[in-house]
Amino acid sequence: MLVAFALAELVAAQVLIPLTAGVVNWMVRRSGHYAVANEDLIRFFLSWVGLATLLVAGTVTLAIDGMGRGAMMLALRRAERDKQASGVLAFIDALRREGVILELAARKVLLAGVLGLPFVAAIGLVVWVTVRGVDVYWLVNERPLRFWIAMACVVPVGVVGFRMVARRLLGWSLALPLHVLSGRRPRVAMRESREAIGARLPSLAVARGAWVVLSGSVGIGVLLLARLLAEGLLHSTAEHLRTTAVLAGCVLVVYALIVFSVVLITAMGDALIVDAAWCRYTPGDLSAGVLGKLPGVQVQRRKHRIVLLLLLGFGVGVAALGSLGLLESARREITIEITAHRGASSLAPENTLAAIRAAVKLGVDRIEIDAMLSADGAVVLFHDTDLRRIAGDPRRVSEMTLAELRRVDAGSWFSGEFAGERVPTLAEAIAEAGSRTRLNIELKSSGGDEALLAERVAEAFGGSAGGLARGVIVSALSPRALVEMRRVAPGVPVGLIVAASVGDLRRADVDFLAVESRLATRDFLERADRAGMPLYVWGVGDDAAFTRLALTGVRGVITSDAAGMLARRAELGKLSETERLLLAIRERMLDRGQSPVTWRILSQ
């Protein structure tokens, strides 16, 4: 079962996931984009192309899981008939059935999606009614009464929808063994599975759920213990960089083996539960349908030794590659750029001249500010679409003149010390920053004003020549706003702000990406580095995250804790190569690992 599962995971990781990711990227490009990000995601997934993308990603996810489980079940049944049965041949048997397993997965995803669609639509309607006419940022942070009313509507609908979809999926638990072990076609297997389980569904759900919770809890405990032991070992290693690097690679291999073991044990136990249910709930000896046609296999011990040596060689190779990557991290100079988010927003009210002065005093490399248009076409610094969060005023910025905005107290909400602080214009912010620091101007477009906003912003910093001289960069959530900025100020770097995406963002027509910290996984950073796409990471609020990013060589971070990040950068700059290597090992071990298969397909 171990060999069969390992081979299935290897084929999935190296073949199926990259191949499916390529198909998904092709589908995204068919929608007219190289990448779909942020607010475009909802529009994309409501289109036929988006729904097809979800169907493909979900189907392949279930098919990968089905191939691994099917291979283990075949290995188990072969072992009952032939004590020397091979996990390799069990995997090959499962691979030959992958086409039908894929059909089975597609049917499950499609039927579950149809069942859950009314609940998703209901939740979407509640969310639309809730956010209509208000700023989403204010709604999420302040959580007024309408937020809790929406939650009171969404949670019960979500629970009922999840329960119905989960019951249907659990009712199909025996569909996979009915196919791989008895040769039933997908449609027949799904129907017979529901009939065979019937009233036994609650007990099967408890068994599978309890096993996942138990194995997951034990696995997390083992991983935490291994991490503590590894950190103690690495802190006591020799000072020679090469010795430490090799040891680091070996530690990573051991850690990876532990992770794989936890995943294997969880999957194997669940497969055994389903297999036991199949034996108990289905009438007769159904296994003869397929297994009776499989030839007997006599496997020599020598072949097992060859497989073991190959696996050992593969582990050594991974260790060597891991050592090289860590060694590169240790030797890389710490040059990460620190940007103060909305000015020094932890020391002064955001997007004010006071916040800009505080950021300049700290000595940050860059200041990020938000620029939007007032009703009379002035470019002002403001983040939200309305004044609820800052001043308790429901009016929208785009509906107020500059004179009206000047009368708003933009500082009292933060502290009495800043009472009377006003909403500044972009020109005033540029003058305040002067030549002491550079700016990252985020375009906050509203209602199709991208062209006018880009023109007014470019006028404020002096067009292409002025922007390049001041070191200005421009970012936006809207790709359309960036297209307009390229038109009016060619040469000024523009970047897409990303909180969630589907497709290959590296192919976006921008000079850099500003990604949310959760997207800045090791895999994403490595692929962006290979593509030569500079990355700024926002939402970085703690020293550990900053350390990981600094060691991986991202262009910069955008943070509300600029003072803390400056201090950590100075501390990192004083470390020796060996000390930086130990830090890189620690951060690699603390990495949360691979994301779920579906998101890996979409994000690749």
N, C-alpha and C positions, 0 to 999 in steps of 0.2 A: 504494500500500500504506500509506503514511504517513497519508493522509487517511482511508482506510477504518478503520485501526486507531484513529486519534484520535477519530473519531466513535463507534466502538464503546465506547471507554473512557469517553467523555463520557456516553453513554446509560447505561452500567453504573453510573457514579458517581452520576448525578443521578436515575436512575429505578429501575433494577433493584435496586441494593443497598438504598436506603431502602424500596422496596416490599416486598422480601423481609424486611427487618428488622421491618417492621410485621406481616407474617404470623407471624414467629417470636415477636414480643411477644404476639400474640394466642394462639399456642399455649402460651406460658409461662403466661399468665393462665388458660388452660383447665386447667392443672395445679393451680390453686389459689393461685398466687403472682403478685405483680406482678414479682418478681425472684427468681432462684434464685442463692444465693451459698454459697461455701465448702463445708461438709460436705454440704449439700443437693444439690450438683452431681452427685455419684455416684448418689445415689438418684434424681435427676431423669432422668439419662441412661440409667438402667436401666429406666425406665418406657417405655410405648409412646409417650407424648407426647415424651419426650426423644429416643428413637430417631428419631421422625418429624422432630423439629427438626434433628437432625444430617443426616438424609437431605435435607431441604429446603435447608439451608445448603450442604452439599457439592454438591448438584445445581446450584444457582444459580452457585456458584463455577466449576464446570466449564463451565456454559452460557455464562457471561460470557467465559471464556477461548475457548470454541469460537466465539462470535460474532466476536470479534476476529480469530482465526486464519482463520475461514471468510471473513470480509470481505477479508483480505489475499490469500488464495488466489484468490478470485474476481477481485480487482483484477489479480493477476498473469496469470490466464488471459485476462481481457478485453484486457489490454495486448498479449498475443501475437496476438490476433485483430484488435484495433482500436487503433492506435497513439495515439489520442486518448481512450482509454477513461477514464471518470471514477471516481475512488475513492468519490465520493458514491453513485453508482448501485451500485457493488459492495457498499457498506455496506447500501444499501436491499435488495439481493438477499439478503444475509445476514440482515437483520432479518426479511424475509418468511419465512425458514426457521427463525427462532428457536424456534418451537414444536417442530419436529422435533429441532433441536439440543438443546433442553431434554430431550426424551425420550431422546435419545442419552446425555446427561449423567446422567440418572436411572438408566438401565440400567447405566452404568459404575459409578456410586457404589453401587448396590444389589448388583451382582455382586461388586465388590471388597470391599464390606462383609461379605457372606456368606463370602467366601474368607478374610478376615482375622479373622472373629469367633472361631474356635477359638483363635487365637493370643492375641487380646485376653483371652479368658476364662482361658486358661492363665496369662497374666501377672497378671491380677486375682487368681486363686487364690493364686499365689505371694506377692503383696503382702499379701493378707488373712492368710495364715499367718504372714508375717513380722511384721506390726504387731500381731497379736493379743496382747493382754495387756501391751503395753509402750507407753510414750509416744513418739509419732511424732517430736516435737521432739528427744528424746534420741537416737532411732535415727538420724536424719539427721545430727545434729551429731557424735555420738560414733563412729558407724559401727563397731559391734561386729562380731563374727564372723558373726552371723546376717544382718547387712546385706550383707556380701560374699558369703555363700552365696546370698542372694536375687538379688544382681546376677549371680552366675555362672549362675543359672537363667534370669533375665529376659533378659539380653543375647542369648544364642544363640537363644532363642525369638523375640525381637523381630527379630533379623537374618534368620532363616529366613522369618518372616511377611512382613517388608518385602520380601524378595527375591521371594517368590511373588506378592504384590500388584503390585509394580513390573513384574514380567515380564508379568503379565496386562494391566496398563495400557499398557505399551509394545507389546504385541501388538495393541492396539486403536488404534495410532497412525494408521493409514490409514482408520479409520472415518469421521473427519470429512471428509477430501477425497472419500472414496467417496460420501458423502451430498451435500455441497454441489456437487461437480463432476460427479458421474455419476448423482445422483438415487436412490441406494440407500436403502432404508428402514433405520432404526437396527439392527434385529436382523440383517438381511442384511449390512449394512456391517461390523458387528463380526465376524461369522463370516468374511466374505471377507478382512478385514484380517488376521486371524490366519493364514488359509491363505496369503495372499500373502507375508507376512513370513517365516513358517516358520523355517528355520535361519538366516535373516539377522538375527534378533533381536539377537544380541550386537553386531554391527557398527552397527546402528541405535542401540542404547543408548549405545555409545561415542561416536558422532557427536553425538547430542543432549546427552549429559552433558558432553563436552569443550567444546561450544559455550557451554553455560550457564556452566561454570567460567571459560572464557576471557573471554567478554563481561562476566561479573560482576566478574572481577578488574580488567579494564581500566576498567570503569565506576567501581569503588570508587577506583581511582587518580585518575581524572579528577575525581571529586567531592572527594577530599582536596586536590588541587591547586587546584580552584576555591575551596574553603573558605579555603585559605591566602591566595590572592590577594584574596578578598573581605575577609577580616579586615584585611589590610594597607591596603586602600583605605578601609575604614570608620574605621580608626584615624587616618587623615589627613584626614578630612572637616572641613568648616567648622563653626564653633560655632553657627550658626543652626539652631534646632531644626527648622523647616519644611524647610529644604534637606536636612538630614540624614535626615528622615523620608521624603521623596520618594526620595532615593538608596537608603534602606533598602528601600523597596518595590520599586524596580527591581532591586536585588541579589537579592531574594527571587524575583522573576519569572525572572531569569536562572538562578538555582539550580534553580528548579522545572523550567525547560526542559531543563536538563542531566539532571535525574532522569528526566524523561519520555523524553528521547533514549536514555538507557541502557536503560530498560524497552522502548522501541520497538525498538531494535537487537537486544536479546536475543530478543524475541518474533518479530521479522521473520526473524532468522537461523534460529530453530527452525522457523518455518513453512516457510521455503525448504528446510530439510533434509527435513521431512516431505513437502513437495511433490515434491522430487526422488525420494524413496523411492517415492511414489505413481506417478510416471512410470516408474520403473525396474522396480518389482515387480508392477504390475498389467498384465495382457495387454490389447492393443488400445487403441484411442482411446476411453477411457471418457468423456472430457470432452464429447463431442458430446451425451451424454444430456441435460444441463442447459443448457450454454452454447449449444447449437444453437437453443434456444428463446428466448434472450435477444435483444432487439432491438439493432441497432447504435446507437451513440451518437456524435454529433459534438458535442464540447464546445468552445466558443469560448474564446479566451484571456481575453476580457473577464470571463467567469464565474470564471476562476481568479483574476483580480485582485480581484473582489468577495469571494471566499472569503478571500483573503489579507488584505484590509482588515478583514474581520470578525474574523479571528483576531488581528490587530494591535490592534483596538479592545478585544477581550476581554482581551488581555494588559495593556493600559493600565489597564483597569478593575480587574483583579486587583491591579496595582501600587498603585493608589489605595487600595483596601480594605486591602491589607497595610500601607500607611503609616498609615492611621487606627488600625488595631489596635495597631501598634507605638507610635504616639504616645500612645495610652491607657495602655499599659504603662509608658511613661516618666513620665507624670504621676501615676500611682497611688502613693499614700503607702504606704511599707513598714510594714505593721502585722501581719505574719504572727506567729502565736503559736507558741512553742517549748515542746514537751512533752518531759520527760525520760522515756525509755522504761524502765519498771520502776525508777524512780528514776535517779540518776546511775550507770547500770550499767557505765560504762567506768571509774569511779573507785572503786566499792564493789560488794560482792555484791548482785545484783539482788533486788528485793522485800524488802529489809531496812531497818531503821530507819537504818542507816549510809548506805544509798543515798539515803534520803529527806533526811537531814541534808545530804549532799553536794549534792543538787539544790537545796535551799533556799539553801545558801550560794552556789551559782552564780548564783542569781537567775532561775531559769526561770519561765515563766508558769504552767506546769501540770506535774503529775507523774502519769504513768500507772502504775497498780499492778494486779496480778491478785488477784482475790478468789475463794476457793473454800471449800467446807464440809469440815470434818473429820468423823470418824465420830460425834462427839457433838454436832454442830450448831454448832460455833464457826466464825466466818468468819476465815480466815487468809490471809496473803499468800503465794501460791505460783503458779508458772506451769505446770509440768509436772504430769501426772497421777500420776507416781511420783517417787521420790527418787533414781533412778539417776544422773542427770547431776549433781546437787548434792552428794549424799552417798554415792554408790555403793551405795544401798540399794534393793532392788527393790520395797519395800512402796509401796502406793498411798496418797496423801494422804487420800482419802475413806474408807479403812479404818483410819485411825489416829486416836486421840483427841488432843485438844489437849495433854494432858500428855505423850504420846509424841512429838508433834511438837516440843515444847519442848526435848526432850533431843537433838534433831538439831543437829549443827554445820552451820550454813548459810553459814559464811564462809570456812572453811579452803580450800575448792576454789578460791576466787578469789585469796587471798593469806594468808600466815601472819599478817599484820597484823590480819586480821579473824577469827582463830580464836575460836570461842566465840560468834559472832554467831548469834542465834536466829531462828526463824520467828516473825514478829510477828502479832498479830491486826489486823484492820481498824481496830478502835477505837484501838489504839495508834498505828497509822499516821496516822489522822486527827488524833490529839492531837499527834503529832510535827510534822506539817505546819502545824497551827494555822491562823492567819489569814494566814500569810506567803505561801502559794501555794495554788492550787486543785488539785483532784484529778480525774483521769479514771479511774474504777473500772471495770475490765473484769471481767465476770461469767464465771467459768470453771465452767460447769455440768457435772455428771457423772451420767449414769444417771437422767434424769428428775427432778432435784431443783431445777428452775428456780424453782418457786413458793417453796419454803423459802429458797433462796439469795437471791431478791429481797427477801423479807420481812426476813431477818437483815441484809442490807446496808443496807436502808432504815432499820432500827432503829439501825444504827451511826452513820449521819450525821444522824439526827434527822428522818426522814420528809421530806415535801415542803418544809416550812418550813425545816428545817435544811439540806437539800440546796441550796435556792435561796440561802440566806444564805451558804453556804460556796462557792458557785459550782461545785458538783459536777456533773459529767456522767457518764453511765453508758454503757458500750459492751459489745458482746458479739458473738461469732460466731453465736450462736443467736438467730433472730428470736423464738422462744418465750420466751426469757429476758427479752427487751426488752418483750414483751407483759405479762409478770408484773410487771416494774418499773413500767410505766405504771399498772398496777392498784394497786400499793401506794404509789407515790410520784408521783401525777400532777403534771405541771408540771416535774419534773426532766428535762432534755434527755437523750434516749437516742439512740444511734447504732449502726448496723450495721457491723461490721468485715468487710472484703471483700478476699479474695486472688484470687478468680476469680468470674465471674458470667456469667449468661445472662439477657437481658431488660433492662428499663428500671429500673435501680436508683433513679432519681429518684422513682419512684412508690411506693417502699417507705414504710411508715408509721413513719418515724423523723425525728428532728430534724436529723441530720447523718450523713454517711458517713465512715468511716475506711478509706481504700483503700490497697492496696499500691502502692508507687511505680511499678511497671511498668504499672499500670492508669491512672496519672495522665498520660495522653497529652494533647496539646493539644486534640484533638477532644473528649475526655471532659470536660476541665476547662471548655471553653467551653459544652458542653451543660448541665453541672451549674450553671454560673453563670447561664445563661439561665433555668433552672428554679428558681433561688433556693435550691439545696440546698448548705449549707455543707460543705466538704470538709476533713478532716484526712488527711494523707498520711503513712503509716508506712513504715519501711524506708529512710529518707533518711539516708545515711551520708557524703555528700561535698558539698563546697562548691558544685560546679557544679549538682547536682540541687536544692540548696536555693535557689540564685540563680534558677533557672528557675521554681520554684514561687512564690517571693516576688514575682516580676514578674507572675505570672499571677493573683495575688490570692486564693490559697487561704486558708482560715481558719487552718490551722496545720500544723505537721509534728511527727511523733513520732519522736524520734531517740535513739540511744545516745550520740551525740557532742554532748551539749547545749552544752558549752563552745565547741566549734568553730562551731556554728550561731549561738550568741549573738554571737560575734565577727564572723561574716560579716554578721549582721543590722545590727550597729552600723556596719560598713563601708559597707553598702548605703545606710543612712540618711544618710550624709555625702555621697553622690554628687549631682551636678547632674542636671537632667533629660536633658541631652545624653549624659552618661556612662551614665545608666540606659538610655537609648534604644540606645546602642551595645551594651550588655550584652543587651538584649532581642533585638536583631538577631542577635547571636552565638548566643544560646540557641535562637532560631528556626532558625538555620542548622544547629545541632548536633542539632536534633530528628531522630529516626530515621525520620520520615515516616509514611506510612500503614501500618497493620498489614495482614497478609494478608486477602484478601477474605472468607474464611470467618469469621475472628474479627471483622472489621468488621460483618458481618451479625449475628453473635451479640451483640456488645457494644452495637450500636445499639438 
